[in-house]
Each structure stands twice: as structure tokens, then as C-alpha cells.
Amino acid sequence: TRIGRDNFKAEFDVISGIKNRAGAVPARDIVLLTMPSDVVKTELYMPKMIFAGFLEGEKTGEIRIFVNGELAASEDLVYTENVETDRTQRLTTRERILRLFDVNAKPYYISET
């Protein structure tokens, strides 16, 4: 099993950015030797809210690979591009605080495949 920049990309919404969506990939390729009978599960850990103003290559989260229920590998997820803040869509302080309270009530874990 091989998971890397060329065959894996997580897509997510961006708040207050020039672009509305962006992506993240593993910082380094993950290569695992698995049997056809193995059960491979992938989990992504990323913030639910991502505000614009980040740079390509900057860490955004983590990918974890489980084989037969045991953690086999993990790697940082990094942004695939720069996304600048759109000054016309900038959130007010009140909007940022309300969104933070909403996100803190939810788990950090966001995806399972």
C-alpha cells in the first residue's frame, strides 16, 4: 500500500480566503507491505475550521494508517498551495469567536475511509 502526493489529497473548505477550497497531502510518502486479506483504514485529523492565510508545505494535520486495527504509520498533512486572505470576506471578531465555540463542541477527528 502506497499513500503519497500523487495518489492522495484531502480537500477542505477555507474561510475568508481568495479560494473557497484547498487541499492537503502527506508530507512524505507512506509505503506499507500488506497482504490482500489485511484491512487497511485511513484516518485524517485536521481542524474543522481553516482560515485563509496559510502557505504551501505548512502543517495542517495528520494522516494515520491502520492495518488490521493497529496503527501502522502516521505522517503530517501539509497544504498543497498558498491561500491568501480575501480582505472583502474577512470575518469580524464576533464571527470568529462564535465559530470557534461551535467547532470546540465537535471532535477534532474528521474523516475515516
C-alpha positions as CSV (number, residue, x, y, z in Angstrom):
1,T,0.0,0.0,0.0
2,R,1.4,3.4,-1.0
3,I,-0.1,6.7,0.0
4,G,1.6,9.9,-1.2
5,R,1.2,13.2,-3.0
6,D,0.4,11.6,-6.4
7,N,-2.5,9.4,-5.2
8,F,-3.9,11.0,-2.0
9,K,-5.3,14.5,-1.4
10,A,-7.7,15.7,1.3
11,E,-9.9,18.6,0.2
12,F,-11.4,21.1,2.7
13,D,-13.3,24.4,2.9
14,V,-11.3,27.6,3.5
15,I,-12.8,30.5,5.4
16,S,-12.1,34.1,4.4
17,G,-9.9,33.1,1.5
18,I,-9.4,34.1,-2.1
19,K,-10.1,30.5,-2.8
20,N,-13.0,28.6,-1.1
21,R,-11.3,25.2,-1.2
22,A,-7.8,23.9,-0.8
23,G,-6.0,20.6,-0.3
24,A,-3.5,18.8,1.9
25,V,-1.2,15.8,1.1
26,P,1.1,13.7,3.2
27,A,4.5,15.5,3.8
28,R,6.3,12.2,2.8
29,D,5.1,9.1,1.0
30,I,3.8,6.2,3.2
31,V,4.7,2.8,1.9
32,L,3.4,-0.3,3.7
33,L,3.7,-4.0,2.8
34,T,0.2,-5.5,3.2
35,M,-1.5,-8.8,2.4
36,P,-4.7,-8.9,0.3
37,S,-6.5,-10.1,3.4
38,D,-5.4,-7.1,5.5
39,V,-8.0,-4.5,6.4
40,V,-6.5,-1.0,5.8
41,K,-8.1,2.0,7.4
42,T,-7.2,5.7,7.0
43,E,-8.0,8.4,9.5
44,L,-7.4,12.2,9.0
45,Y,-7.0,14.6,11.8
46,M,-7.4,18.2,10.8
47,P,-9.1,21.3,12.2
48,K,-12.7,21.6,11.2
49,M,-12.3,25.3,10.6
50,I,-9.4,26.5,8.4
51,F,-8.9,30.2,7.9
52,A,-7.1,31.6,4.9
53,G,-3.5,32.9,5.3
54,F,-1.5,29.7,5.1
55,L,1.4,28.6,3.0
56,E,2.2,25.6,0.8
57,G,4.0,23.0,2.8
58,E,2.8,24.2,6.2
59,K,1.4,21.5,8.5
60,T,-2.4,21.3,8.8
61,G,-3.0,17.9,10.4
62,E,-2.1,14.3,10.4
63,I,-2.9,11.1,8.5
64,R,-2.9,7.8,10.3
65,I,-2.9,4.4,8.6
66,F,-4.2,1.3,10.5
67,V,-3.7,-2.3,9.3
68,N,-5.9,-4.8,11.0
69,G,-6.8,-2.3,13.7
70,E,-3.3,-1.4,14.6
71,L,-1.5,1.9,13.9
72,A,1.0,1.1,11.1
73,A,2.0,4.6,10.0
74,S,1.4,8.3,10.5
75,E,2.5,11.4,8.7
76,D,1.9,15.1,8.8
77,L,-0.5,16.5,6.3
78,V,0.7,19.7,4.6
79,Y,-1.1,22.3,2.4
80,T,-0.7,21.9,-1.3
81,E,-0.9,25.7,-2.1
82,N,-0.7,29.2,-0.7
83,V,-4.1,30.7,0.1
84,E,-4.3,34.4,0.9
85,T,-6.9,36.1,2.9
86,D,-9.7,37.9,0.9
87,R,-10.0,41.3,2.5
88,T,-13.6,41.6,1.4
89,Q,-14.6,38.3,3.2
90,R,-12.7,38.9,6.4
91,L,-14.7,37.7,9.5
92,T,-15.4,40.1,12.3
93,T,-14.0,39.2,15.8
94,R,-17.5,38.3,16.9
95,E,-18.0,35.8,13.9
96,R,-14.6,34.2,14.6
97,I,-15.4,33.7,18.3
98,L,-18.8,32.2,17.5
99,R,-17.3,29.8,15.0
100,L,-14.6,28.8,17.5
101,F,-17.2,27.9,20.1
102,D,-19.2,25.9,17.5
103,V,-16.0,23.9,16.5
104,N,-14.9,23.3,20.1
105,A,-18.1,21.4,20.7
106,K,-17.2,18.9,17.9
107,P,-14.4,16.4,17.8
108,Y,-11.1,17.1,16.1
109,Y,-11.3,13.9,14.1
110,I,-12.9,14.5,10.7
111,S,-12.6,11.5,8.3
112,E,-12.4,7.8,8.1
113,T,-12.1,5.6,5.0
